[in-house]
């Protein structure tokens, strides 16, 4: 294989020289002569009739040209003949050396950590990432590196299965240290094998690689057999579990591999399809399109390369580029078995959540909040003593990310994950498991794009009875005709949809809140978009409803019957200043389940907070400034679980307002957003009195005035500060004002002259992000700084 790699490398260099438009005709001609000489030398001993014809044609083409033709067409012909000669010389099944494209920095970092003499203690290092990302390839690259071979006296490689045997692991390591394992060794007990291994490694510098680790149980079983003689020994794990390093007490944070960039993917595809690593001109356009569809996953690239290899027909490449997915699923065994290992290792409660992700379209940024709510509505989540349904669901989400089955997408300003994604191949796995385990899924997509499409999935309608154990979605579908009924104002047969659990038609705009929907008594999740989104009083008949999301162009009125819906957890109104009718005359008991209430007018709030003690998120929208210029809103002190609050004033005051009573905020408040409240900067001290405030967002005239001087005010717990669309010109502060600040975001503050240099002295500060501000609004600090 080394000879094949060497020859392929030489051919690539010579062909690239011929392709180089900067080279003169003379230089290209010389490179072509060198190419022919090398091909003759390479094919010595292999000169059959076919080889002679190929070499003769290449020589004839050159000699017949008075002016050598180095056009793309000619070079493609040369490439094809070189590829054919390599195939004849080395065979079609010979794999060239594996490449680790895009991980040069990781290779160097890991080499340094493996070979450093700064720390001579035995150290454990981990490489993590989703299936097919190249963990084993990277580990093998390190294992075979000349520096590693020189540094370590002993090296051993062992693959750990999901159901391992301690004996097999010990024998596997010993087989790399002893040339021939004797019958006596094979008959040893596990303890004796461990002692033998210990004695062999004792006093020697060794590297042992354990590939494809699923948990740390095996390491706990055999750790005692790896001596630490302070000679620089290392153990390297590859795993799909990002947090395994904590369990095995790794010396360094896990090296989490990323998806490849488009350029890196292109290089992998070229090297896998073409032995020379050079793609013909006429196929480049199709190859680039195919590369993009692989989404940066090396496993997908390698599978695709297998389909394309030895195929020079442009029409075939066009067909594959247009429908790559259908070509790959013709032989799912090439990738599905590997991916299925991750699924098989999931506990039952995570399997149903993972498979459910397959309902989202390909390449979709899945809103985390929506996914969590859908899991809850589908009955996948069960409350525990230590947390709410939402808390448990968020833990499940992070577990799937930790296991490299979901990919984090956009993040919120506080660093929390806002959206996530799933790779196409893993989505295929979801659909396959849904079919195998009696999940029935069918996606209905509507053509109408709306302003709310960024936050919603294409029309989702889930039909399911109560989910027993693993037979979660035994009757699960998305009836496409339902969207048409709503859009055209047509009635539908209630009996057909009586088991509907989740109805999300927020991507379809209707004129009014459809009254027929309130007859779907099994609904748990309902999302509607309407020009007039006010629900009728009959909404209370949806006694099982947990989430109600309404997007309306007009301000809406929520009827007082809503307070009879004892299971409602989230009432999310997307826009406007909306009124909720007084609950006093309808329901005297507390509504403990409600956790989210958004975009409600302050007038609606006075009589409802005593009946919603478990609110965690609240958004108030309406007039919040008195005629005397005081910022006023309902007293929230009774909401002892409230963590997130948004205050949006709809009637500008024009002059600085005052916040006189901070006792109206609950002490539990962690996240506060103010918009158009027109507070004077001198009153910002009042917000510093909130003992648990971690995130403060000041948007669109939240504060007015040219100067903010923080004086001796101290925001003790504040971690995130966001200033957005303010008329602030000068900001004077000291590091003592924000002792725990981690991130500062400044956007559209067009008049702000500079970021205070004192912020650079805050030890906890990790990043400053400045976007759409004047050019002079910048600072030189020794930390991450973003300027747009």
C-alpha positions in Angstrom: 0.0 0.0 0.0 2.9 2.3 0.7 4.1 1.9 -2.9 0.6 2.6 -4.2 0.4 5.8 -2.1 3.8 6.9 -3.2 3.0 6.5 -6.9 -0.4 8.1 -6.5 1.3 11.1 -4.8 3.8 11.5 -7.6 1.1 11.3 -10.3 -1.0 13.9 -8.4 1.9 16.3 -8.3 2.7 16.0 -12.0 -0.9 16.3 -13.1 -1.4 19.3 -10.9 1.6 20.9 -12.5 0.1 20.3 -15.9 -3.2 21.8 -14.7 -1.5 24.9 -13.2 -2.5 27.8 -15.4 0.4 29.8 -14.0 2.9 27.4 -15.6 4.4 28.1 -19.0 3.8 25.8 -21.9 7.4 24.6 -21.6 7.0 23.8 -17.9 3.8 21.9 -18.6 5.5 19.9 -21.4 8.3 19.0 -19.1 5.9 17.8 -16.5 4.1 15.7 -19.1 7.4 14.1 -20.1 8.1 13.4 -16.4 4.6 11.9 -16.1 5.2 9.5 -19.0 8.6 8.4 -17.6 7.0 7.7 -14.2 4.1 5.8 -15.7 6.5 3.6 -17.7 8.6 2.9 -14.6 5.5 2.2 -12.5 4.1 -0.3 -15.0 7.4 -2.3 -15.4 6.4 -6.0 -15.2 2.8 -5.2 -15.8 3.0 -4.5 -19.6 0.0 -6.4 -20.9 -1.7 -5.5 -24.1 -4.1 -3.0 -22.4 -1.2 -1.2 -20.7 0.7 -0.9 -23.9 -2.3 0.6 -25.7 -2.9 3.1 -23.0 0.7 4.3 -22.9 0.9 4.4 -26.7 -2.3 6.5 -26.9 -0.9 8.9 -24.3 2.4 9.2 -26.2 0.7 9.5 -29.6 -1.6 12.3 -28.4 1.4 14.2 -27.2 3.6 13.6 -30.3 0.8 14.5 -32.7 0.3 17.9 -31.2 2.5 20.6 -32.7 1.3 22.8 -29.9 0.5 20.6 -26.9 -3.1 20.7 -25.9 -3.5 21.2 -22.1 -7.2 22.0 -22.2 -9.5 20.7 -19.5 -10.7 18.0 -21.9 -7.2 16.8 -22.6 -6.2 16.7 -18.9 -9.4 14.8 -18.1 -8.3 12.2 -20.7 -4.8 12.0 -19.1 -6.4 11.6 -15.6 -8.7 8.8 -16.7 -5.8 6.9 -18.2 -3.6 7.4 -15.1 -6.5 6.1 -13.0 -6.8 3.0 -15.2 -3.1 2.3 -15.0 -3.2 2.5 -11.2 -6.1 0.1 -11.1 -4.2 -2.4 -13.3 -1.1 -2.0 -11.2 -2.6 -2.2 -7.8 -6.1 -3.7 -8.2 -9.5 -2.1 -7.8 -10.0 -3.1 -4.2 -6.7 -1.7 -2.8 -7.5 1.1 -0.3 -5.0 3.9 -0.3 -3.9 5.4 3.0 -6.6 6.9 5.2 -6.6 10.6 5.4 -7.4 12.9 8.3 -8.5 16.0 6.5 -9.2 19.1 8.5 -7.7 17.8 11.8 -4.2 18.9 11.5 -4.5 21.0 14.6 -6.1 18.2 16.5 -3.4 15.7 15.4 -0.6 18.1 16.6 -2.4 18.8 19.9 -2.9 15.1 20.6 0.6 14.2 19.6 1.9 16.9 22.0 -0.3 15.6 24.8 0.7 11.9 24.2 4.4 12.5 24.0 5.0 15.5 26.4 7.5 15.0 29.2 6.1 17.8 31.2 3.8 15.3 32.9 5.1 11.8 33.3 2.1 10.4 35.2 -0.1 7.9 33.5 -2.8 10.0 31.7 -6.0 9.1 30.0 -7.1 11.1 26.9 -10.4 10.9 25.0 -11.6 11.6 21.4 -15.4 11.9 21.0 -17.9 12.5 18.2 -20.9 11.0 16.4 -20.7 7.8 14.5 -18.8 8.1 11.2 -17.0 11.3 12.1 -13.5 9.8 11.9 -12.6 9.1 15.6 -11.0 5.7 14.7 -9.2 7.2 11.7 -7.7 9.9 13.8 -6.7 7.5 16.6 -5.1 5.2 14.0 -3.2 8.1 12.5 -1.8 8.9 15.9 -1.1 5.3 16.7 1.0 4.9 13.5 2.8 8.2 13.7 6.6 7.8 13.7 6.9 10.0 16.8 4.6 7.7 18.7 6.5 4.6 17.5 9.7 6.2 18.7 8.4 7.5 22.0 6.6 4.4 23.4 8.2 1.1 24.2 4.9 -0.7 23.9 1.8 0.0 21.8 -1.5 -1.8 21.8 -4.8 -1.3 20.1 -8.1 -2.9 21.2 -11.7 -2.4 20.1 -14.2 -2.6 22.9 -17.7 -3.9 22.0 -20.9 -2.9 23.7 -21.0 -6.2 25.4 -17.4 -6.8 26.3 -15.7 -9.6 28.2 -12.8 -8.6 30.6 -10.9 -11.7 29.4 -11.1 -10.6 25.7 -9.9 -7.1 26.6 -6.8 -8.4 28.4 -6.0 -10.9 25.7 -6.4 -8.2 23.1 -3.8 -6.0 24.7 -1.4 -8.9 25.4 -1.6 -10.0 21.8 0.2 -6.7 20.8 2.9 -7.2 23.5 3.6 -10.9 22.9 4.2 -12.2 19.4 2.5 -15.5 19.9 0.1 -16.1 22.8 0.7 -19.7 24.0 -2.0 -22.2 25.0 -0.8 -21.6 28.5 -1.6 -17.9 28.3 -5.0 -18.6 26.8 -5.9 -20.9 29.6 -5.0 -18.4 32.3 -7.7 -17.0 34.6 -8.7 -13.3 34.2 -6.8 -12.4 37.3 -3.6 -14.2 36.0 -3.9 -12.5 32.6 -4.2 -9.1 34.4 -1.1 -9.9 36.5 0.8 -10.9 33.3 -0.1 -7.7 31.6 0.9 -5.6 34.6 4.3 -7.3 34.8 4.9 -6.7 31.1 4.0 -3.0 31.2 5.8 -2.4 34.5 8.7 0.1 34.1 7.9 0.7 30.4 6.4 3.6 28.6 3.3 2.4 26.9 0.4 3.6 24.8 -2.8 1.6 24.7 -5.7 2.7 22.5 -9.3 1.5 23.4 -11.5 2.1 20.3 -15.2 2.7 20.4 -15.9 2.9 24.1 -19.5 3.0 25.3 -19.2 3.6 29.0 -16.5 3.5 31.7 -17.4 0.2 33.2 -14.7 -1.7 31.3 -12.1 0.7 32.5 -13.1 0.3 36.1 -12.6 -3.5 35.6 -9.1 -3.4 34.1 -7.6 -0.1 35.4 -5.6 -1.8 38.1 -3.6 -3.7 35.4 -2.0 -0.6 33.9 0.9 0.5 36.2 1.8 4.2 36.6 5.6 4.3 37.0 5.7 8.0 36.1 7.4 7.3 32.8 4.9 9.1 30.5 2.5 6.2 29.7 -0.8 7.1 28.0 -4.2 5.5 27.4 -6.4 6.8 24.6 -10.1 6.3 24.2 -12.4 6.9 21.3 -16.1 7.2 22.1 -19.5 8.7 21.0 -20.1 9.9 24.6 -18.8 13.4 25.0 -18.8 13.2 28.8 -16.9 9.9 29.1 -13.8 11.9 30.0 -15.4 12.8 33.4 -16.1 9.2 34.2 -12.6 7.9 33.4 -10.9 10.9 35.0 -9.2 12.0 31.8 -6.3 14.4 32.1 -7.6 16.8 29.5 -11.1 17.9 28.2 -12.5 15.6 25.5 -11.4 16.3 22.0 -14.8 16.6 20.4 -14.6 16.2 16.6 -16.6 18.5 14.4 -18.2 17.9 11.0 -15.9 18.6 8.1 -16.1 21.9 6.2 -17.1 21.8 2.6 -13.5 22.2 1.4 -12.3 19.4 3.7 -15.2 17.2 2.5 -14.2 17.9 -1.1 -10.6 16.7 -0.4 -11.8 13.5 1.3 -14.2 12.7 -1.6 -11.5 13.4 -4.2 -9.0 11.1 -2.5 -11.5 8.3 -2.0 -12.9 8.3 -5.5 -9.8 9.0 -7.5 -6.5 7.3 -6.7 -4.6 10.4 -7.7 -6.8 12.6 -5.6 -7.6 14.8 -8.6 -11.1 15.2 -9.9 -11.7 15.7 -13.6 -12.9 19.1 -14.7 -16.1 17.8 -16.3 -17.2 16.1 -13.0 -16.2 18.9 -10.6 -19.6 20.6 -10.6 -21.4 17.4 -9.8 -18.8 16.4 -7.2 -19.2 19.7 -5.4 -22.9 19.3 -5.2 -22.5 15.7 -3.9 -20.0 16.9 -1.3 -22.5 19.5 0.0 -25.2 16.9 0.4 -22.9 14.7 2.6 -23.2 17.5 5.3 -19.6 17.1 6.4 -19.9 13.6 7.8 -16.9 11.4 6.6 -19.0 8.2 6.8 -21.5 9.7 4.2 -18.6 10.8 2.1 -16.9 7.4 2.1 -20.2 5.7 1.2 -20.8 8.1 -1.6 -17.2 7.6 -2.8 -17.9 3.8 -3.0 -20.9 4.6 -5.3 -18.8 6.9 -7.6 -15.6 4.9 -7.7 -14.5 3.8 -11.2 -17.5 5.6 -12.6 -16.5 8.3 -15.2 -19.9 8.8 -16.8 -21.1 12.3 -16.4 -24.7 11.4 -16.5 -24.3 9.0 -13.6 -22.7 11.7 -11.5 -25.5 14.1 -12.4 -28.1 11.5 -11.3 -26.3 10.8 -8.0 -25.9 14.6 -7.3 -29.6 15.1 -7.8 -30.8 12.1 -5.7 -27.9 11.1 -3.5 -30.1 9.9 -0.7 -31.9 7.4 -2.8 -28.6 5.9 -4.0 -27.3 5.6 -0.4 -30.4 3.9 1.0 -30.2 1.2 -1.7 -27.5 -0.4 0.5 -28.2 0.9 4.1 -26.1 -1.8 5.6 -23.0 0.2 4.7 -23.8 2.7 7.4 -26.9 1.7 9.3 -25.3 -1.0 11.3 -22.7 1.4 12.7 -25.3 4.1 13.5 -27.7 1.5 15.0 -25.1 0.7 17.7 -25.7 4.2 19.1 -29.4 3.6 19.1 -29.1 0.1 20.7 -27.1 1.6 23.5 -29.8 4.1 24.4 -32.1 3.5 27.4 -35.7 3.0 26.5 -36.8 6.5 27.6 -34.3 8.1 25.2 -35.1 5.8 22.2 -38.6 7.2 21.8 -37.4 10.8 22.1 -34.7 10.1 19.5 -36.9 8.4 17.0 -39.4 11.2 17.3 -36.8 13.7 16.0 -37.3 12.0 12.6 -40.6 13.8 12.1 -38.7 17.1 11.4 -37.7 17.7 7.8 -34.1 17.2 6.6 -31.7 20.1 7.2 -34.1 21.7 9.7 -32.9 23.8 12.6 -35.2 22.3 15.3 -36.2 24.8 18.0 -35.3 23.2 21.3 -38.3 24.5 23.2 -40.7 23.2 20.6 -39.0 19.8 20.6 -39.2 19.6 24.4 -42.9 20.6 24.4 -43.7 18.0 21.7 -42.0 15.3 23.7 -44.1 16.2 26.7 -47.3 16.3 24.7 -46.6 12.9 23.2 -46.2 11.5 26.7 -42.5 10.6 26.5 -41.6 12.6 29.6 -42.5 11.8 33.2 -42.1 14.2 36.1 -39.6 13.4 38.9 -39.2 14.7 42.4 -36.1 16.7 41.4 -37.6 18.5 38.4 -40.5 19.5 36.2 -41.4 17.8 32.9 -39.5 20.5 31.1 -36.4 20.0 33.2 -36.5 16.3 32.6 -37.0 16.8 28.9 -34.0 19.2 28.8 -31.9 16.6 30.5 -33.0 14.0 27.8 -32.0 16.5 25.1 -28.6 17.1 26.6 -28.1 13.3 26.9 -28.8 12.8 23.2 -26.3 15.6 22.4 -23.8 14.1 24.7 -24.1 10.8 22.9 -23.5 12.6 19.6 -26.9 11.8 18.2 -28.1 15.4 18.0 -25.9 18.4 16.9 -26.2 21.7 18.8 -27.2 24.6 16.5 -27.8 28.2 17.4 -27.2 29.3 20.9 -28.9 31.9 23.1 -27.0 34.9 24.4 -26.5 33.0 27.7 -24.9 30.1 25.9 -27.9 27.7 26.2 -28.8 25.7 23.1 -31.6 27.4 21.1 -31.8 25.0 18.1 -30.4 21.5 17.3 -30.0 19.5 14.2 -29.8 15.8 13.2 -27.6 14.5 10.4 -29.5 13.0 7.4 -28.1 9.5 8.0 -29.2 9.6 11.7 -32.6 10.8 10.5 -32.7 7.8 8.3 -32.0 5.7 11.3 -35.0 7.3 13.1 -37.3 6.5 10.2 -35.9 2.9 10.0 -36.5 2.3 13.7 -39.9 3.9 13.5 -40.8 1.3 10.9 -39.2 -1.6 12.7 -40.7 -0.9 16.1 -44.2 -0.1 14.9 -43.8 3.7 14.8 -45.7 5.0 11.8 -44.5 8.4 10.5 -45.6 10.4 7.6 -44.6 14.0 7.1 -47.0 16.5 5.6 -45.4 19.7 4.2 -47.3 22.8 3.2 -46.1 25.0 0.4 -47.1 28.3 2.1 -44.1 29.9 3.8 -45.0 32.4 6.6 -43.3 34.9 8.7 -43.3 32.5 11.6 -41.7 29.6 9.7 -38.3 30.2 11.3 -39.7 29.2 14.6 -41.9 26.3 13.5 -41.7 23.1 11.7 -43.7 22.5 8.5 -47.2 21.7 9.5 -47.0 18.9 12.0 -49.9 16.8 12.9 -49.4 13.8 15.1 -52.0 11.1 15.6 -51.4 8.7 18.5 -53.2 6.9 21.3 -51.8 6.8 24.8 -48.1 5.6 24.5 -47.5 2.3 26.3 -43.9 1.5 26.9 -42.0 1.2 23.6 -45.0 1.0 21.3 -45.0 4.7 21.3 -46.6 5.8 18.1 -48.6 2.9 17.0 -50.9 5.1 15.0 -48.9 8.2 14.1 -49.6 10.3 11.0 -49.8 13.8 9.5 -52.9 14.0 7.3 -52.1 16.4 4.5 -55.8 17.2 3.9 -56.1 18.7 7.4 -54.1 21.8 6.4 -56.3 22.3 3.4 -59.4 22.2 5.5 -58.1 25.0 7.7 -56.7 27.1 4.9 -60.0 26.9 2.9 -62.3 27.2 5.9 -63.8 23.8 5.2 -65.2 21.5 7.9 -63.7 18.1 8.6 -64.9 14.8 10.1 -64.2 15.0 13.8 -64.3 11.2 14.2 -61.4 10.9 11.8 -59.1 13.0 14.0 -60.5 12.3 17.4 -57.3 10.7 18.6 -55.1 13.6 17.4 -52.6 14.5 20.2 -50.6 17.2 18.5 -51.7 19.7 16.0 -49.2 22.3 14.7 -50.5 24.3 11.8 -48.7 27.5 12.7 -47.2 27.7 9.2 -50.7 28.0 7.7 -52.4 31.3 8.0 -56.2 31.2 8.6 -58.6 34.0 9.1 -59.9 33.1 12.5 -59.2 30.6 15.3 -61.0 27.5 14.0 -63.8 26.5 16.3 -63.9 22.9 15.1 -60.4 22.3 16.6 -61.9 22.6 20.1 -63.7 19.3 19.4 -60.4 17.4 19.2 -60.6 16.4 22.8 -57.4 14.4 22.9 -55.1 17.3 21.9 -52.1 18.0 24.1 -50.3 20.5 21.8 -52.0 23.1 19.6 -50.3 25.8 17.5 -52.4 28.1 15.3 -51.7 31.1 13.2 -54.6 33.3 12.4 -55.3 36.9 11.4 -57.7 37.0 14.4 -56.4 34.4 16.8 -58.9 34.9 19.7 -60.1 31.4 20.7 -63.8 30.8 21.5 -65.1 30.0 25.0 -65.3 26.4 23.9 -61.5 26.2 24.1 -62.0 24.9 27.6 -63.3 21.6 26.2 -59.7 20.7 25.4 -59.2 19.5 29.0 -56.0 17.6 28.0 -54.3 20.5 26.3 -50.8 21.3 27.7 -49.4 23.8 25.2 -51.4 26.5 23.4 -49.4 28.6 20.9 -51.2 31.4 19.0 -49.7 33.7 16.4 -52.1 36.4 15.5 -51.9 39.6 13.5 -54.5 41.2 15.8 -54.5 41.6 19.6 -56.5 38.7 21.0 -58.8 38.1 23.9 -58.4 34.8 25.7 -61.8 33.8 27.2 -62.1 33.2 31.0 -63.0 29.6 30.3 -59.2 29.1 29.8 -58.9 28.8 33.6 -60.9 25.6 33.5 -58.1 23.9 31.5 -56.3 22.3 34.5 -53.5 20.7 32.4 -52.4 23.8 30.5 -48.7 24.3 31.1 -47.8 26.9 28.4 -49.9 29.7 27.0 -47.6 31.3 24.4 -49.0 34.2 22.4 -46.4 35.3 19.8 -47.2 39.0 19.3 -49.4 41.9 20.4 -50.9 43.2 23.5 -53.4 40.6 24.5 -56.1 40.4 27.1 -57.0 37.4 29.4 -60.4 37.6 30.9 -60.7 37.7 34.7 -60.7 34.2 36.2 -62.4 35.2 39.5 -65.9 34.1 38.6 -64.9 30.9 36.9 -62.4 29.0 38.9 -61.5 29.6 42.5 -58.7 27.0 42.7 -55.1 27.7 41.9 -53.8 26.8 38.4 -50.6 25.1 39.5 -49.7 23.7 36.0 -49.2 27.0 34.1 -45.5 27.8 33.7 -45.4 30.1 30.6 -47.6 33.1 29.9 -46.5 35.6 27.2 -47.6 38.8 25.6 -50.3 39.6 28.1 -51.5 43.1 28.9 -50.7 44.5 32.3 -54.5 45.0 32.9 -54.9 41.2 32.6 -52.4 40.4 35.3 -53.9 41.9 38.4 -56.2 39.0 39.3 -54.4 36.0 37.9 -51.0 35.8 39.6 -52.5 34.5 42.8 -53.9 31.6 40.8 -50.7 30.9 38.8 -48.1 30.4 41.5 -45.8 28.2 39.4 -45.2 30.6 36.5 -41.5 30.4 35.4 -41.7 32.6 32.3 -43.8 35.7 31.9 -44.1 38.4 29.2 -46.1 41.6 29.8 -46.8 43.8 26.9 -48.8 47.1 27.2 -48.6 50.6 28.7 -46.1 50.3 31.6 -45.4 54.0 32.4 -47.7 56.2 34.5 -48.6 59.8 33.7 -46.1 60.8 36.4 -43.3 59.0 34.6 -43.0 56.0 36.9 -42.5 52.5 35.6 -45.4 50.5 36.9 -46.6 47.0 36.3 -48.4 44.3 38.4 -46.7 43.2 41.6 -44.9 40.0 40.8 -43.7 39.3 44.3 -46.0 36.3 44.8 -44.5 34.5 41.8 -41.8 32.6 43.8 -40.9 30.4 40.8 -40.6 33.1 38.2 -37.2 33.0 36.5 -37.7 34.8 33.2 -39.5 38.2 32.7 -40.0 40.4 29.7 -41.5 43.9 30.0 -42.5 45.6 26.8 -43.9 49.1 27.0 -46.2 50.1 24.1 -46.6 53.8 24.8 -43.3 55.8 24.8 -43.0 58.4 27.5 -40.3 60.5 25.8 -38.5 61.4 29.0 -36.5 59.2 31.5 -38.8 57.1 33.6 -38.2 56.0 37.2 -38.4 52.5 38.8 -39.4 53.3 42.3 -40.3 49.9 43.7 -37.9 46.9 43.1 -39.9 44.9 45.7 -42.4 44.2 42.9 -39.8 41.7 41.4 -39.5 38.2 42.9 -36.2 37.3 44.3 -36.0 34.2 42.1 -35.8 36.3 38.9 -32.7 35.3 36.8 -33.5 36.7 33.4 -34.9 40.2 32.7 -35.6 41.8 29.4 -36.8 45.5 29.2 -38.0 47.1 26.0 -39.1 50.7 25.4 -39.4 51.3 29.1 -37.3 54.6 28.8 -35.7 54.2 32.2 -33.1 56.8 33.1 -29.6 55.3 33.4 -29.2 56.7 36.9 -32.0 54.3 38.0 -30.1 51.2 36.9 -28.9 50.8 40.5 -32.4 49.5 41.3 -31.9 46.4 39.1 -28.6 45.6 40.8 -30.7 44.9 43.9 -32.2 41.7 42.3 -30.1 39.1 44.2 -30.2 36.3 41.5 -30.2 38.3 38.3 -27.9 36.5 35.8 -29.1 37.8 32.4 -30.1 41.4 31.7 -31.2 42.5 28.2 -31.9 46.2 27.5 -33.6 46.6 24.1 -34.9 49.5 22.1 -35.0 52.5 24.4 -35.2 50.3 27.5 -33.0 53.1 29.0 -32.5 56.6 27.5 -29.9 59.2 28.0 -26.4 59.8 26.6 -24.3 58.6 29.5 -24.3 55.6 31.8 -22.1 55.9 34.8 -22.4 52.9 37.1 -20.7 54.5 40.1 -20.5 52.0 42.9 -23.4 49.9 41.7 -22.6 46.1 41.8 -24.4 43.5 39.7 -23.1 40.6 41.8 -24.6 37.6 39.9 -24.9 39.1 36.4 -23.3 36.9 33.8 -24.8 38.2 30.6 -25.4 41.8 29.6 -27.0 42.7 26.3 -27.4 46.3 25.0 -29.5 46.5 21.9 -30.7 49.5 19.9 -30.0 52.1 22.6 -29.0 55.8 22.2 -26.2 55.5 24.7 -23.1 57.5 23.8 -20.7 57.2 26.8 -20.5 54.3 29.1 -18.3 54.6 32.2 -17.9 51.6 34.5 -15.4 49.6 36.5 -14.7 45.9 36.8 -16.1 46.0 40.3 -19.5 46.8 38.9 -19.8 43.5 37.0 -17.5 41.0 39.0 -19.0 37.9 37.5 -19.7 39.0 33.9 -19.0 36.3 31.3 -20.4 37.8 28.1 -21.2 41.3 26.8 -23.4 41.7 23.6 -23.7 45.2 22.1 -25.9 45.5 19.0 -27.1 48.5 17.0 -25.9 51.1 19.6 -25.0 53.5 16.8 -23.9 56.3 19.0 -21.8 54.4 21.6 -18.2 55.7 21.3 -16.4 52.9 23.0 -16.6 49.8 25.2 -15.1 50.6 28.6 -11.6 49.2 28.8 -12.1 48.3 32.5 -14.3 45.4 31.3 -11.1 43.7 30.1 -9.9 43.4 33.7 -12.9 41.2 34.7 -11.4 37.8 35.3 -14.6 35.9 34.4 -15.2 37.7 31.0 -15.1 35.3 28.1 -16.3 37.3 25.1 -17.5 40.6 23.9 -19.7 40.7 20.8 -20.2 44.0 19.0 -22.5 44.2 15.9 -23.9 47.0 13.8 -22.2 49.7 15.8 -20.0 52.6 14.8 -16.5 51.6 13.8 -14.9 53.3 16.8 -16.9 51.2 19.2 -14.2 48.7 19.8 -11.7 47.8 22.5 -8.4 45.9 22.7 -8.8 43.2 25.2 -7.1 39.8 25.8 -10.3 37.8 25.1 -12.6 36.7 22.3 -13.9 39.9 20.6 -16.3 40.0 17.7 -16.9 43.1 15.7 -19.3 43.4 12.7 
